[in-house]
Amino acid sequence: MLWVSGTLLCAAAVFGLLLALPGQTVTTAYLNDLFIFLDGAHRIASGQVPNRDFHTPLGPLSFYVPALGYWISGSMGGAMPTAMAATTIGLALPMIHILGSRLRPAVAIPYGLFLLLIVAVPMNLGESIASLSFAMFYNRIGWAVLSTLLVMYLQPERSHGRQHLLDALCAAALSLTLLYTKMTYGLVALAFLAFMLFDARQRRWVLWALGLLVLSALLIEAFWQSSIAHLEDLALAGRVSGTRGIVDLSLAFLRHLADYVLLAIFAILVLWRTRSLRDLLFFGICAGPGLMIQNQNSQPWGIITLFAGAAVATELLLRSCRHNDQEESGILARGAPLLLLAFLLPTGLHCFMALGVHAIAATTRTGQPFGLPRFGELRLTNLWMPGDRNFMTDYLMDAQEGARLLSELPIKPRNVSVLDFANPFSAGLNLPPSRGDYAWLHWGRNINDVHHLPPEQLLGEVDVLMVPKAGINGIPLRTPYGSYIREAFDPIRYTDQWTVYKRREASMLSRVGQSVEHAQPSRVGAGDGM
């Protein structure tokens, strides 16, 4: 336990310092996604509450985590690195108890380091080490937390007086993190806890954990008061994006075929010795729901629960070897951890290299500054990324051009909105954020021509509207909102990148809100932002 706790705490501190000390964010990809969570941190700092003041299918922690980083660092550029540093160190605490009490150091240390790197690395899983981005950070948190929780399938070999209490606290904390970060991970965590109820030896801590979950959810709802609105936002996203079919699942399985083969080797070695139906079901939990989560995520690779299954299998093999002849026991005892290390090492090194690249780029201030007043510590760089990277550069230039246009207005706008994927201007120019709108507008994922907020709700508080000539989703978004914009706003500036609209005076407006786009709006949140 001492070796495990010391190693993982030191590693978490090192990874956290590599992220937070430079105080800079360097990105090469998914700039639009980064703007979502900078805007989210700005919304939280302005007193807004997720799903009460703005719509999002993500859990509230996906916005409070960046807000925590912003509060600690005091800058937008330090928000995401500091947030992920704090998350890495925070996850190390339950990880030390769970891994240290159930896995021997030869398994716990490499597996724990692997999970900490998954959380810390500023990179979408499955992409190049030069594809630096804090985009979709919630997926890396979800994978690491869920993969830590799955290790609790193992019964501790040597329990102490507080074992069940600490197990319950850790399981409840990890499950709450998943439920309030992204629901798909949370549902798998609940299913796993239900599965663990059939283990009589560990049923006590599972019942305590479920009780703590219920009490915590009631307490959170007493303050948040938005659980129903969150479920409605999830339902909207589900109706827009639909479900993945068998073809998508098959392609995802083929992309992970090597990982599934390695997990199958571990599982066969265990099942050959234990003949346990419970072990078979556990490996199924690692393999099946993990595939469905990954297929729903926007990541090309990375079913991290497969690695959890391999770590548990390694420990089971080492335990079972004690009851067999010494020669066979020695072969399996030496071979299983080495096979696990070979499984973990490529991804672990890949993540560590990407973390190092970001630390170096942030320390040396590599790249082009974002240019907006509050984004002084954020930089866009291409590094040695293959392919055409002009899109991200053009996207940043459009944001800079939009900020310049807003700064040239004779009167500072009270509220600015963008009819596109994300809004960089409220956070970048320190303007009051809108209320009752979407955290982001992703055509075909959380909004389409049938399911969308009524325009007077999305744009009702806006006095200056920025409409890109192209953007990411700017063109399709004109279909549900174009007629309202023409009725409620006047164009005041035209450039090659933007059209700037200003809200008309109330006396000049006709009956706004009776436009044709109201034919089939989504009524999420009863149409009032709640």
N, C-alpha and C positions, 0 to 999 in steps of 0.2 A: 504493500500500500504506500509506503514511503517513497519508493522508487517511482511508482506511477504518479503520485500526487506531485512530487518535486519536478519530474520531467514535464508533465503536462502544464503545470502552472508556469514554469520557465518558458516553455514554448509559446503558450498563449500570450505571455507578456512580451516576448520578442516579436511575435507576429503583430500584436497590437501596436508596439512602438514603430515598427516598419510602416504601418499604415498612418498613424496619427502624428508622429513627430514632424514630418515635412509640412504639415498644415496645408497641403495642396491636393487638388483632385486633377489627375491627368486621365484623359479618356481618348480612345481612338475609334469608338463605335457606340451606337445606341445613344447618341446625344439627346434625341427626343425623349427617350426613357429616363435619362438622368434629370431632365427638366421636370418630369412628373413629380419626383420626390424632393427636389429643391422647392418646387411650388408647394408640395405637401408639408414640408418643414415650415415654410412661410405661413401656411394656413394655420398650422397648430400653434405657432408662435403668436399669431394674430387672434387666438382664442377660439378657432373653429374646432368642431368635433366631427370626426369621420362618420359618414352615413346620416348624420343629423344636419350638418351644414353643407355637405357635398356628397355626391354619389360615388361609390366605388365598390366593386366586387371583392376587393382585397380586405383583409382584416385590419382593424385599427392600428395594430402594432406595425404594420407596413408603413405607416406614416409617423407614428410616435418614435420609432427607432431613428429615422433621419432627424426628427425634431430634437431627440436627445443629443445626437451628435452636434447639431447646430447650437444647442444650449451649452454644451461643454466647450466646444471650440470657439464659439463666438463669431464664426464666419461661415458663409455658404460653401466656400472651398474646403473647409475642414469638416463639414457636416457629415458627409458619407464616410470618409476614412475614419473619423473618430467614432461614428456610430458602429461601424463594423469592428473596430478595435474593442469597443466596450462589449459588443455582442460576443466576440471571440473569448474574451476573459470571463464574461458571465457564464457562457456555456461550459467552460472548463470546470466550474464548480460541481454541478451535478454529474458531469462526465467522470470526474475523479472518483466520486462515490460509486457510481454504477459500474464503471470498468474495473476499478480497483477491487471491488468486492466480488466480482464475478469472473474476471479474466486474470490469468497469471501475467506477470510483467512482459514476458516475451510476446504476448498477444495484445495486451492492453496498451502498451506504449506505442507500437507502430500504428495500431488502429486509431488510437486517440489523436496522435499527430496528424493522421490522414484526415480525420473529421475536422480538426481545428483549421487545417489548411483549406478545406472546402468552404468553411465560413469566411475565412480571412481574405481569400484571393479575390481581387477585383476583376473578375472575368466570368463571362457566361460559360457554364460547363460545356466542354466539348469543342471549344474554339481555341485559336492560336494564343500563345503566350503574349503576343503583341496586340491582341484584341482586348485592350484594357477598357473596362467599363464596370460601373457599379449597378448597371441595369439588372433588373430581376434578382436583386440581392436576396429577396424573400425566398426564392427557390433554394438557394444554397443554405439558408437558415433552416428551411423546412427539411431538406434532405439530411442535414447533420443532426438535427434534433430528433427526427424520426428514427434515424439509424442508431442513435444512442439509446433511445427508448426500447428498441427491439432487443437489445442485449439483455434486458431484464427478463427475457424468456428463461435465461439460466438461473438456477437457484444458487445462492451463495454457498460455497463449500464450508465456510466458517462464519457463522452468524454471530453477532454480538447483541447486546441488550437493546440497542437503538436501531437495529437493522430494519425492522418493519416500518418504524416511524420515518426513517430517512428514505427508505424505498418509496413510501407513499408520498412524501413531500416532493421527491425528485420526479416521480411519475406524474403527479398532478401539475407541477410547474412546467414540465416539458409538454404535456398535453395541452395545457392552457396556451402556451406559446404557439403551438401549431394551430389551434382553433382560432386564435385571434391574429394570426399572421396570414394564413391562407387555408381556407376551409378544406380543400382536398386532402392536405396532410393531416388535418385534425380528424377527419372522418376515419382515416386509416388508423390513427392512434386510438380512437375510441373502439374500433373493431378489434384491435390488438388487446386492449384491456378486457374487452368482453371475452376474448379467447382465453386470456389468462385466468379468468374466473373458474375454469375447469381444472386448474392446477391446485389441488387441495393444499399443497405445501406452501403456496404463495398467495392463497386467496385472501389472507388477512390484509396485506398491504394493498392489494388491488381494490378491495372494498373501501378501505380508508381513502385511497386515491380518488375513487369515483365520488365518495362523499365530499371530499375537498373540492373536486371539480364542480359539483352542483352548488356548493356554498359560494365558491369564488365567482361562478357565472352569475348567481343572483346578486352578489355584491357589485360586480362590474356593471350589471344592467341597472342597478340603482343609480349609478353615476352616469353611465353612458346613455341609457334610455334609447338605444337605437338598434337593438338586436333584430326586431321585425324589419326595420328598414334595410338592415344589412342582408337579411335573407331575401328581401324583394330585389335588391341590387344583384344578388347572386342569381336569382331566377331570371332576371332580365338578361344578364350575360349568357346564361345557359340557352335562352331562347334565341339570342342573336347568333352565338357561335355554334350552337348545336353540339352533337356528340360525335366522337370519333368512331369511324366504322372499322370493319375487320381489316380492310386494306391498310389503313393507317397503323393499326396495331401490329400487323404483320411486318410492315416496313420498319417500325420501331424495334420489333423483336430482332429482325435481321441485322440492324445496326449494332445491336448489343449481343450478337450471337456468341462472340468470344467470351464475354462476361457470363452469359448463361451456361456455357459449356464448363467454365471453371467452377461456378456454383454447383452445377450438377455433379462434378467430380467430388467436391466436398460433401454434398448431400448423400451420394451413393456410398462413400466411405463410412459416413455416420450411420445411415440406415442399415447397411450390411451388418453393422455391429449391434445396433440398438433394436432393430425391428419395431420401431416406435411410430405409431400413427400420429402422435402429437408432434414429433420431430418432422414428419412429412408435411403436416399442415403448417408448421412454422416456416419451413422453406417455401411453401406455397405463398404465405403472406409476404415474404421478402420478394418473391418473383412476380406474382400477379398484380397486386395493387401498385407496386413500383412501376411496372410497365404502363399502367393506365395513367399514373401521375405524370410520368415523363412525356407521354404522348400528348397530354394536355398542355404541358409547358412549352414555352418558346425556347427550347434548347436542343441542339442537335444530338447530344449524347449525355448520359449520366444517370443511370438508375443506381443510386448510392445504396439502396437497401440490399442490393445483391452483395455488396461488400460486408454489410452487417450479417447476412446469412453465412458468409464465409468465415467471419471472425467467430461467430457462435459455433459453427461446425468444427473449427480448429480446437476450441476449448473442449467441446464434447469428445473429440478424438483423444485429446491429451488425458482427459479424465478416464475414458474407457480403457486406455492402454494399461492402466495399473492392474487390471484384472486378467491380463493375458500373459503369455510367455514373454520372457525378457527380450529376446531377439526381435520379435514382432513389435513389442512395445517400444524398443529403442528406435526402430525405423520410423514408425508413425510419429513418435514424439519429436524426432528431429525433422522429419519431412513436412509435417503439416504446417508448422510456423514458417518454414522456408517457402512453401507454396503460397501461403497467405501474404508473405512479404513481397513475393514476386507479383502477386495480384495488386497490392496496394502501391507499390513503388512507382510505376510509370505515371499514374495520375498524381500521386503525391509530389513527385519531382516537378511535374508539369505545373502544378499549382504554385509550388515554392518559387520556381523560376519566374512565373508571371507576377507574383508578389514582389520579388526582387526588382523586376523591371519597373514596376510602378514606383517603388521606393526610390530608385535611382532617378527616374524621370521627374518625380515630384521634387526631389532634393535639388536637382539641377535646373528646375523650372523649364523643362523641355516643352516646346510647343507654342501654339498661338493663344494668347489670352482671349477670353471670351468677350471682353470689351464692355460688358454692362457694369454699371457702378458697383453692385454688390457681388459680382462674379469675378472679382479681381484675382482670386486664388484658384480659378479653374482654367485649365488649358486643354486645347485640342491638338493632338499630334498624330502623325501618320506612322512614325517609326519605320519598320520595314514591312508593313502590312502588304500582302499581295493583292492584286486586283485594283480596280478603280475606287479610290477613296474620295472622289470629288464630291459625292453626295453629302457627306458629313461637313465638309468644308463649306459647300454652298449653303447648307442648312444653318450653319453658324453665321455666315455672312448675312443671310436673310434676317436672323435675329438681331444682329448688330444694326442693320439698316432699319429694322422696325423700331429699335430703341432710339435711333437718331431721329426718326420721324416723330416719335412721341415727345422727345425732348424739345422739338422745335414748335410744338403747339403753343399758342399764346397763353393758355391756361392749363395748369397741371391737371390731368384727368383724375377724377375720383375713383374710377373703376375701369380697368381695361380687360377685355377678353379677346381670345384668339379663336377663330373658327378653323381650328386645325388640331393636330394630335395633342399638343401640349402648349401651355402658356408660360414662356420664359420671362414675361415682362413684369408680372406682379412681384415676384421674388427678386428679379434682377434690378428693378427700379424702385423697390420698396413701396408698392402701391397696395391699397386695401384689396384683398382677394374677393372674388364674387362669392355669393351664397346660393345654395340650391342647385348648383351646376354639377357637371361631371369633373372628376379629378383629371381625366383625360378622355379624349374622343378617338377611339380606335374603330374605324369602320369595319364592320364584319365581325368584331369581337365583343364590343359592348354597346354598339349603336348601329342601326341600319335605317332604311327608309320606312320601316314599319314600327320598330320599337325605338322610341326616342322621347326625351323630355319635351313637353310643350315649349315652343320658342320663348314665350313670355316668362317661363321659369328659367330657362337656360340663360337668357339674355336680358331678363327683366331689370337687373340692377346696373347693367352696363351702360356707361355713357360714351365710351370710345371702343369701337370694335375694329380689330385688325383682321383682314381677310387676305390670305396669301393668294397670289396668282396661280400657284401650283401647290406647294407645300407637300405634306404627306397624305393628308385626307381632305385637304381643302376643297377639292372639286366635288367629290360625292356629298360632302356636308352641305353644299348649297341646295341640294334637292329638298330636304325637309325644312331648311331655315331661310332659303333665299327670298321667298315672298314676304316673310316677316321683316327681314332686313331692309328690303326696299320700302316697306311701309313705315317702319319705325326709325330708320336712320337715313342720314344724308351723307354722301361721299364728300370728303373734304380734301383728300390728297390721293394722287395716283403716282406710283413708281413702277418700275419693271418687276418688282417683287411683291408689292403690297397695294391694297386699296384700304385707306383709312376712312372709317365711318364715324360720324358723331350723331348721337341721339337727337332727334327733333324735339323741339319744344312741345309740351303737352297740348297746347292750343292748336298745333298744326296737325295733330294725329287724328286719323279716323279711327274706326273701331278696330283697334289692334287686337289680335288674338282670335279673329274669326277666319283665319286664312285656311287654304286648302290643306296645308300640312297637318292640320288637326284631325284629319280623317281617322287615322289609326295610331295615335301616340301611345307609348308605353306609360302606364299610370303608376309607375314605381314611386313609392313614398307618397301616395295619394296626391301627387302633383304639386306638393308644397315644399319640397326640399327636405322633408323629415323622413 
